[in-house]
Amino acid sequence: MNEASSGDLIVVKPGVYHETVNIIVLELEFKGEGMPEVDGFKEDIPGETPKIAIWGFDITGTGIKIDGKFSNGNYIHHNVFHDCGITISVQEMSSEDTIVNNEFYGGETAVYYDGDSGLNIRDNKISDANTGIEIDSIHYQNSVKEISGNTIQGCNVGLVLEDYTSVGEIYNNVFNNTENIKISPGPYFDMIPKVQSWNKTSLSKDTNIIGGPYIGGNYWSSPSGDGFSQTHLDTDGDGIAEEEYQISEGNVDYFPLVTPRIEPEPVANFNTNVTTGDAPLSVKFTDVSQNAASWSWDFDNNGQPDSTVQSPIYVYEVPGNYTVKLTVSNSVGTAAISKDITVAPGDNSTVDVSPGDNSTDVVLPGNETNSTGDTTVDSSGSSRKSSGSSSGGGGGGGSPELAKNVEVKELSQVFIINGKAVKFEFKNNATCVVSVDFDAIRNAGKTTTIVEQLKNKSVLVPGLPAGEVYKSFNVWVGNSGYATSKNIENPGLTFKLEKSWLQSESIEQDSIALSRYMDEDEHDDDDGTWTELNITKTGGDDKFLYFSAETPGYGSFVITGAPALKAPGEQVLELQAENRTVGSVNASEEEDRGDEENNGVGKNLINIGIVAGALVVVMGLALKGMKK
């Protein structure tokens, strides 16, 4: 080196050199071959502008120290430091100094810089030092251009900014230290250091320092595992936290890095409980896709989504061959699969009214609030409850009711859109239910509601409320538990009642009640209860009275009334006989009626005799008076 001229390249062969190289030439390059071991390098030429490049060395003693009045383009890269580091001190002006791709293990301070402008500290690995990087100043503004791509971990303090320091950008670094950042005034100027930006001004599509897809801010961690980036999740897969990181007052990382959520591509697949059957055919679709985050079902070949429920139930009312398509998606991509369903003509397949038919083995999540459980029906027709909690509602496109107990049922379909009022109208007038209505707060696409009018009480309830029963019925809304408080608001229904029933059963109109069966905990041994709902009479015609009801959900209902109170001894046989058809009175009733008629005739004859006798007496007395 003593024989070198400015601008020369000095190549150091492999070996161990226990000395610190004193640099006395202003512009030199030192290149180590095979990582030779040296104590260090030192340059100190007062009043000059050194330009030194050093790379390829294993430095184990004093480290690298460059001092001078000016500095211009010092370049230190691809070295390994053990218990030492780099110190650059410039009294007046520096520019374009670069410290890049070095490794530091232990020591007091890995990188110490006191200069005026243009330093770049990039892509270094610093471990277990007392201080990772320290930027200081002994004169008017100390400026650093960029600190990026560095991993600083295991230090007491990762980055120290002293005095009137100014840094352009600090981004794409990993900080994992006892104290990651220390910002404080130095002993010479009572000025707070300034960082122009703790992140790139906008996200850049490129692999960041922890393997994420975008370069933005920094990864903030701690040895104890409670750092900002360690405790904030990546919800959308971009590797950026969903909120900014407040480092200190006036210092904010707007794009802090987090471990990117690695998500594989979705694989679409589903199973069905049936693939063929008579219309109306209720089919349960069970999603068995992998890595899916959203689902879109097209049940009827029209290219439009019919449901976004993961595992819906759909009712095919019209016979035909259908190709069902499931499309699943996640943040990585989309996948789809199609399968066929064949619907044959049934006895009632041409209309929506279908007495007595039923599908078994269908899942029916509850329609109540906080409902997560399922109810299923086995092949014997008895209901059973699966895991989860439900509040007694029904749901889905099928029914757990016994087929032989269904007198008649009617279906209605509408397309449900978020924010719209929904009304299912049953225009065939097959049951006592006129309509079902609610406000939708979630899209559901084409949705089916089923009303079952029953022959007797529902098999889903243990008993009935007090009063004379007019009708028992079930209402099942939507596919796979759509009708919950998360999806609908203000549920209600409208029903009708025959006037002739009021008359034949002597029912007080004001006593009409609609009750709904509710079981708050289906998994205990206690039965649920019937709850009377608020109803309002809305009108009537020659045959029916109409009522609207507010209900907390759907499921099993019953309409009841109370008979009119009778005065003591009041006879109502003639009123009842007026409503009977010819031949409907039995023999005993005929005998009773005959006895009553005979008794009535006898009484009338006695009354006539008494009146006639009185008249004879009066006439006799009158004639006697005339003779006198």
Secondary structure in CASP SS format (residue, H / E / C, confidence):
PFRMAT SS
TARGET T0000
AUTHOR 0000-0000-0000
METHOD secondary structure of the structure
MODEL  1
M C 1.00
N C 1.00
E C 1.00
A C 1.00
S C 1.00
S C 1.00
G C 1.00
D E 1.00
L E 1.00
I E 1.00
V E 1.00
V E 1.00
K C 1.00
P C 1.00
G C 1.00
V E 1.00
Y E 1.00
H E 1.00
E E 1.00
T E 1.00
V E 1.00
N E 1.00
I E 1.00
I C 1.00
V C 1.00
L C 1.00
E E 1.00
L E 1.00
E E 1.00
F E 1.00
K E 1.00
G E 1.00
E C 1.00
G C 1.00
M C 1.00
P C 1.00
E E 1.00
V E 1.00
D E 1.00
G E 1.00
F E 1.00
K E 1.00
E E 1.00
D E 1.00
I C 1.00
P C 1.00
G C 1.00
E C 1.00
T C 1.00
P C 1.00
K E 1.00
I E 1.00
A E 1.00
I E 1.00
W E 1.00
G C 1.00
F C 1.00
D E 1.00
I E 1.00
T E 1.00
G E 1.00
T E 1.00
G E 1.00
I E 1.00
K E 1.00
I E 1.00
D E 1.00
G E 1.00
K E 1.00
F E 1.00
S E 1.00
N E 1.00
G C 1.00
N C 1.00
Y E 1.00
I E 1.00
H E 1.00
H C 1.00
N C 1.00
V E 1.00
F E 1.00
H E 1.00
D C 1.00
C C 1.00
G C 1.00
I E 1.00
T E 1.00
I E 1.00
S E 1.00
V E 1.00
Q E 1.00
E E 1.00
M E 1.00
S E 1.00
S E 1.00
E C 1.00
D C 1.00
T E 1.00
I E 1.00
V E 1.00
N C 1.00
N C 1.00
E E 1.00
F E 1.00
Y E 1.00
G C 1.00
G C 1.00
E C 1.00
T E 1.00
A E 1.00
V E 1.00
Y E 1.00
Y E 1.00
D E 1.00
G C 1.00
D C 1.00
S C 1.00
G C 1.00
L E 1.00
N E 1.00
I E 1.00
R E 1.00
D C 1.00
N C 1.00
K E 1.00
I E 1.00
S E 1.00
D C 1.00
A C 1.00
N C 1.00
T E 1.00
G E 1.00
I E 1.00
E E 1.00
I E 1.00
D C 1.00
S C 1.00
I C 1.00
H C 1.00
Y C 1.00
Q C 1.00
N E 1.00
S E 1.00
V E 1.00
K E 1.00
E E 1.00
I E 1.00
S E 1.00
G C 1.00
N C 1.00
T E 1.00
I E 1.00
Q E 1.00
G C 1.00
C C 1.00
N C 1.00
V E 1.00
G E 1.00
L E 1.00
V E 1.00
L E 1.00
E E 1.00
D C 1.00
Y C 1.00
T E 1.00
S E 1.00
V E 1.00
G E 1.00
E E 1.00
I E 1.00
Y E 1.00
N C 1.00
N C 1.00
V E 1.00
F E 1.00
N E 1.00
N C 1.00
T C 1.00
E E 1.00
N E 1.00
I E 1.00
K E 1.00
I E 1.00
S E 1.00
P C 1.00
G C 1.00
P C 1.00
Y C 1.00
F C 1.00
D C 1.00
M C 1.00
I C 1.00
P C 1.00
K E 1.00
V E 1.00
Q E 1.00
S E 1.00
W C 1.00
N C 1.00
K C 1.00
T C 1.00
S C 1.00
L C 1.00
S E 1.00
K E 1.00
D C 1.00
T C 1.00
N C 1.00
I C 1.00
I C 1.00
G C 1.00
G C 1.00
P C 1.00
Y E 1.00
I E 1.00
G C 1.00
G C 1.00
N C 1.00
Y E 1.00
W E 1.00
S E 1.00
S C 1.00
P C 1.00
S C 1.00
G C 1.00
D C 1.00
G C 1.00
F H 1.00
S H 1.00
Q H 1.00
T H 1.00
H C 1.00
L C 1.00
D C 1.00
T C 1.00
D C 1.00
G C 1.00
D C 1.00
G C 1.00
I E 1.00
A C 1.00
E C 1.00
E C 1.00
E C 1.00
Y E 1.00
Q E 1.00
I E 1.00
S E 1.00
E C 1.00
G C 1.00
N E 1.00
V E 1.00
D E 1.00
Y C 1.00
F C 1.00
P C 1.00
L E 1.00
V C 1.00
T C 1.00
P C 1.00
R C 1.00
I C 1.00
E C 1.00
P C 1.00
E C 1.00
P C 1.00
V E 1.00
A C 1.00
N C 1.00
F E 1.00
N E 1.00
T E 1.00
N C 1.00
V C 1.00
T C 1.00
T E 1.00
G E 1.00
D E 1.00
A C 1.00
P C 1.00
L E 1.00
S E 1.00
V E 1.00
K E 1.00
F E 1.00
T E 1.00
D E 1.00
V C 1.00
S C 1.00
Q E 1.00
N C 1.00
A C 1.00
A C 1.00
S E 1.00
W E 1.00
S E 1.00
W E 1.00
D E 1.00
F C 1.00
D C 1.00
N C 1.00
N C 1.00
G C 1.00
Q C 1.00
P C 1.00
D C 1.00
S E 1.00
T C 1.00
V C 1.00
Q C 1.00
S C 1.00
P C 1.00
I E 1.00
Y E 1.00
V E 1.00
Y E 1.00
E C 1.00
V C 1.00
P C 1.00
G E 1.00
N E 1.00
Y E 1.00
T E 1.00
V E 1.00
K E 1.00
L E 1.00
T E 1.00
V E 1.00
S E 1.00
N C 1.00
S C 1.00
V C 1.00
G C 1.00
T E 1.00
A E 1.00
A E 1.00
I E 1.00
S E 1.00
K E 1.00
D E 1.00
I E 1.00
T E 1.00
V E 1.00
A E 1.00
P C 1.00
G C 1.00
D C 1.00
N C 1.00
S C 1.00
T C 1.00
V C 1.00
D C 1.00
V E 1.00
S C 1.00
P C 1.00
G C 1.00
D C 1.00
N C 1.00
S C 1.00
T C 1.00
D C 1.00
V C 1.00
V C 1.00
L C 1.00
P C 1.00
G C 1.00
N C 1.00
E C 1.00
T C 1.00
N C 1.00
S C 1.00
T C 1.00
G C 1.00
D C 1.00
T E 1.00
T E 1.00
V E 1.00
D C 1.00
S C 1.00
S C 1.00
G C 1.00
S C 1.00
S E 1.00
R E 1.00
K E 1.00
S C 1.00
S C 1.00
G C 1.00
S C 1.00
S C 1.00
S C 1.00
G C 1.00
G C 1.00
G C 1.00
G C 1.00
G C 1.00
G C 1.00
G C 1.00
S C 1.00
P C 1.00
E C 1.00
L C 1.00
A H 1.00
K H 1.00
N H 1.00
V E 1.00
E E 1.00
V E 1.00
K E 1.00
E E 1.00
L E 1.00
S E 1.00
Q E 1.00
V E 1.00
F E 1.00
I E 1.00
I C 1.00
N C 1.00
G C 1.00
K C 1.00
A E 1.00
V E 1.00
K E 1.00
F E 1.00
E E 1.00
F C 1.00
K C 1.00
N C 1.00
N C 1.00
A C 1.00
T C 1.00
C C 1.00
V E 1.00
V E 1.00
S E 1.00
V E 1.00
D E 1.00
F E 1.00
D E 1.00
A E 1.00
I C 1.00
R C 1.00
N C 1.00
A C 1.00
G E 1.00
K E 1.00
T E 1.00
T E 1.00
T E 1.00
I E 1.00
V E 1.00
E E 1.00
Q E 1.00
L E 1.00
K C 1.00
N C 1.00
K C 1.00
S C 1.00
V C 1.00
L C 1.00
V C 1.00
P C 1.00
G C 1.00
L C 1.00
P C 1.00
A C 1.00
G C 1.00
E E 1.00
V E 1.00
Y E 1.00
K E 1.00
S E 1.00
F E 1.00
N E 1.00
V E 1.00
W E 1.00
V E 1.00
G C 1.00
N C 1.00
S C 1.00
G C 1.00
Y C 1.00
A C 1.00
T C 1.00
S C 1.00
K C 1.00
N C 1.00
I E 1.00
E E 1.00
N E 1.00
P E 1.00
G E 1.00
L E 1.00
T E 1.00
F E 1.00
K E 1.00
L E 1.00
E E 1.00
K H 1.00
S H 1.00
W H 1.00
L H 1.00
Q H 1.00
S H 1.00
E C 1.00
S C 1.00
I E 1.00
E C 1.00
Q H 1.00
D H 1.00
S H 1.00
I C 1.00
A E 1.00
L E 1.00
S E 1.00
R E 1.00
Y E 1.00
M E 1.00
D C 1.00
E C 1.00
D C 1.00
E C 1.00
H C 1.00
D C 1.00
D C 1.00
D C 1.00
D C 1.00
G C 1.00
T E 1.00
W E 1.00
T E 1.00
E E 1.00
L C 1.00
N C 1.00
I E 1.00
T E 1.00
K E 1.00
T E 1.00
G E 1.00
G E 1.00
D C 1.00
D C 1.00
K C 1.00
F E 1.00
L E 1.00
Y E 1.00
F E 1.00
S E 1.00
A E 1.00
E E 1.00
T C 1.00
P C 1.00
G C 1.00
Y C 1.00
G C 1.00
S E 1.00
F E 1.00
V E 1.00
I E 1.00
T E 1.00
G E 1.00
A C 1.00
P E 1.00
A C 1.00
L C 1.00
K C 1.00
A C 1.00
P C 1.00
G C 1.00
E C 1.00
Q C 1.00
V C 1.00
L H 1.00
E H 1.00
L H 1.00
Q H 1.00
A H 1.00
E H 1.00
N C 1.00
R C 1.00
T C 1.00
V C 1.00
G C 1.00
S C 1.00
V C 1.00
N C 1.00
A H 1.00
S H 1.00
E H 1.00
E H 1.00
E H 1.00
D H 1.00
R H 1.00
G H 1.00
D H 1.00
E H 1.00
E H 1.00
N H 1.00
N H 1.00
G H 1.00
V H 1.00
G H 1.00
K H 1.00
N H 1.00
L H 1.00
I H 1.00
N H 1.00
I H 1.00
G H 1.00
I H 1.00
V H 1.00
A H 1.00
G H 1.00
A H 1.00
L H 1.00
V H 1.00
V H 1.00
V H 1.00
M H 1.00
G H 1.00
L H 1.00
A H 1.00
L H 1.00
K H 1.00
G H 1.00
M H 1.00
K H 1.00
K C 1.00
END
